[in-house]
């Protein structure tokens, strides 16, 4: 981005790379400027100011790395609408402590977002909304001038419907019947009618029209981003006079060059899901006939959400677990992109030889996902990460076997899936409420924070797991052959399955010397659950 | 066990018990019984504790109403009393005589069909009950200074000012021309709304806090104002408004036509056994009484005359019922006690040869809003009628009555006679004489007790600042 603009500005000034470097007093070399122009490097803010001075251009606002950057990312992730929510207002929904002291004015966030989106040639792809205490037509006009094309209202129309801004919405006793589920309050004391909200918005619209007429604009579209129609008042207090509001009205040096509002009907994703569609075409017969079958593909990390298209079709036709008895086995080779096996349905078995990105098995409902390293890989599988962060997020069922370690937050919010991995990052089993997780190796810190259901086995070779789990809601028990026979059997069965599915070298080693290793396992369970009940509950759930 | 957040739905508003009409019109006692601790707690528990307490904002002194209601609900009486006194110097009086229906209770969120929290009665309960149990304002943290301030007038403004001063270590000396403190609280407001023991109790409390009262001293006559400014570090004036508004119609000077205030004072003097030659007792026994004016003073006259055994009491007001300024509660009580109201009636003449025989009235209707926004009554031609009367009480309100020595003291007035004071935050309520502050009716024109309390308290803050002291509430 900066490179192109720098090059244009340098050509306009007629300077060579060396000439520009000299004009900057040797602050940076000509080679460095060349790198900036080729976007191979970014100038620091000091260099940027010197560049601007040497090229006789204003060093326009470079938006702070804040909400604008986030918004640009969101726009690149194909959002159709971005809302910038300011700290004013707050729908009266919260106690005072939640309303005050949180957030910043929408004017700042909106200006930054609008400028960043334009600077990154994204503004035409996404609609920009702002809210937070908008009450009058003047507020709408200001928001449009700073860069919004959509305007959110909360408090004011609620007040039009009878809200008195009592700030007790969280207590369910709203005496105006607005923010309550209480039947008496809703039926007897709520006075709102649709016409009241309509009336309010008619007034807002009327005021907008009046101000627009005074400004000489006909449509909202003509106004969006036209900050030149706003003027900065001097400020009434000494503190106000110290505020520099020019960045809010700045235009990132892009006057007229970039669209000021969304012109694309939709922010279509770049990824058309070609492989997913191909897989569906290949398997549609097997799904329709509920016959199952085996299929093979190569995957790359730009293939996202592989399996989701099939799971969707299975679920649509047969329900989440309707094809469990006649599974589709899909053999994949390569490095799978994000969300491999997301929302996996019963009857879809994904066997990946290679590795996967974040979010493997997110929201998984059934079926099986197997990950094993490439057959010719030279590394030690149990010391190597085979999938990224937040895998099995919110899974409700199914199985995952991985001959390698998982990233951070493995099985967060798992409520029913069974998983075997050979190591995990920090915050493993966070907020888990159900299912079983077996970790055949070292975990990161904060294991089991918020863990209230299901259970886990952890192999603790270094004898430091006690320092690595979160003690708030869970406790740990040694797995010993005496009196815990069912757990021992269950554990051994899990390792056997893991070894069968993945060919795990480490799994084979554990089984070969199981008597030695069994004493190094912990059972991890919620404090509230009895250890004897764990397996009973598991069978009951199955 | 009811849901504490839904108590306002389960427990209806219940005002304290009221004496039956037959009993109350025979005596001058207060007509409302006090709450029991249980009733007060239960009624206080009806408060929603709105995050935006409209009651608190509407209250002229911004009482921390939801907070002390919560304390009462929790049974923490002394804490409630302490909190109540943080914003109000006379809460037990405001609880009795404030027009809550127009202020806190009118603003109460529950006033929309559910029934406002009975804030006034609970406010009264807090201080009455705390006093009864031996509570006194906590003065343990007060650091005495050597400053002394003269307070002229022991009415609500003066008492409030003295209260804040003494809590900040300044010694107030309160002068009043009457023999008792309270001003209109004692001599204007009839005992059936505010028994005089209550004022006496407040005097005892304030003296205990270190306030000195010098009564029967008329500043300007018994002691010169110059001496006050010499002897004290600052002077506060809270002298009220005493000039009564005349109707400007014929017959106002006839025998049997009375001004409201002397009438009320004479009655209270008699009740208190005070001998005051300047306010001879006016008895309405067996008389047909017409009270002109529908304000709070008019209501007080109505109900005093009823209790004196008047044959009939008729109250006339020139606008309609909804526009009548008097407190709704007093209006309701007046009606219960047998007062006849004539709305949309304007007196044009008091009829009689050597004494009052009747009042000539015309009917009015509401016209366009006047300069102050209220609709002005217009006379409907050809509607004259005369109602018979043996006595007429004129209660049209009060105008400032500035003494002549103000000029000498460089205390400037507005054209209306009100005292001119500073509105600047650092010199609140300072008059054009920098050593002299003023507040209450003489500054704002005749108004409520609670607004006088507010101005007295604010003026005390101004005084403290002018004396180089830091005010702490």
Interface residues (C-beta under 8 A of the other chain):
Chain A: X92 X95 X96 X164 X165 X166 X167 X168 X171 X172 X173 X175 X176 X182 X184 X185 X188 X189
Chain B: X5 X6 X8 X9 X48 X49 X50 X51 X52 X54 X109 X110 X112 X113 X114
